[in-house]
Amino acid sequence: MTDLAELHARALDATGHIVDGVAADRWHAATPCADWDARGLVNHLVAGNLWAAELAAGGTIDGVGSRLDGDLLGDDPAAAYAASASAAAAVFRRPGALDAPCAVSYPELIEACQQIIEPQIDAFRSAGAFAPQVAVPAEASAQTRFLAMLGRTG
């Protein structure tokens, strides 16, 4: 199976190259996301990376609380992104990390992931990223059904 942790790290690095290229006078430029300028979008990415690092390391939503709210970029957005990406990549590279349970903050995350992955699932399987689908009972939760679609059992 393709090393998903390494693919994740490569995606983080590719995004980091884009973030590194944002000129100092462009942090307030508009983005396709109407609610975010470039700085707000990168802050969102940093928060997501830090949340992922916390939760994948066994943390809980309550344990993180509001600590990752607000401006996480400080005076150096690119450095903040790099540090968050490093933290996220490191936690997913730990042996067994992708097999461990992980808290998620809302059920809609599963639905959003499914909408993105489902149309591409055959291509991912052909590339070795996912195992064949696993059978689950009809009453299985949305999370269990999603994981089964990816060939995982938990």
C-alpha positions, 0 to 999 in steps of 0.5 A, spaced: 500 500 500 502 507 498 505 510 504 499 515 506 503 518 511 508 520 506 503 522 501 500 527 506 507 530 508 508 531 500 502 535 500 504 539 506 510 540 503 507 542 496 503 547 500 508 550 503 512 552 497 506 556 495 505 559 502 513 561 501 511 564 495 506 569 498 509 576 498 509 580 504 504 585 501 499 580 498 497 577 505 491 581 505 489 579 497 483 576 496 482 568 495 476 564 492 474 563 499 469 569 500 470 569 507 478 569 507 484 573 504 490 569 503 492 570 511 486 568 513 486 562 509 493 560 511 491 561 518 486 556 517 491 551 514 495 552 520 489 551 525 487 544 521 495 542 521 495 543 528 488 540 530 490 534 526 497 533 530 493 534 536 488 529 535 492 524 531 497 524 537 491 522 541 488 528 544 481 530 544 477 536 542 475 538 549 483 538 551 485 542 545 479 547 547 480 554 544 487 554 544 488 554 536 482 559 535 484 566 533 491 568 529 496 563 529 501 566 524 504 571 528 509 576 524 511 570 520 506 566 516 510 562 512 514 559 518 507 558 522 505 554 516 512 550 516 512 549 523 504 546 523 506 542 517 512 539 520 508 537 526 502 534 522 507 530 518 511 527 524 505 525 528 502 521 521 509 518 520 509 515 527 508 507 527 501 505 527 498 512 527 494 511 521 491 505 525 489 509 531 483 512 533 482 519 532 477 524 534 473 528 529 470 535 531 464 534 527 460 528 523 460 533 517 467 531 516 466 524 514 460 526 509 465 531 506 471 526 505 466 521 502 464 526 497 471 527 495 474 520 495 468 516 492 468 519 485 475 517 485 476 511 489 477 506 483 483 510 481 486 510 489 485 503 489 489 502 482 494 506 485 495 502 491 492 507 496 486 503 499 484 496 500 478 493 497 472 495 500 470 492 507 463 489 508 459 492 514 452 492 517 447 496 515 446 500 521 454 502 521 455 509 523 457 514 517 464 513 520 464 506 519 461 506 512 467 511 510 472 507 513 470 500 510 469 504 503 477 505 504 478 498 506 479 499 513 476 496 519 477 502 524 
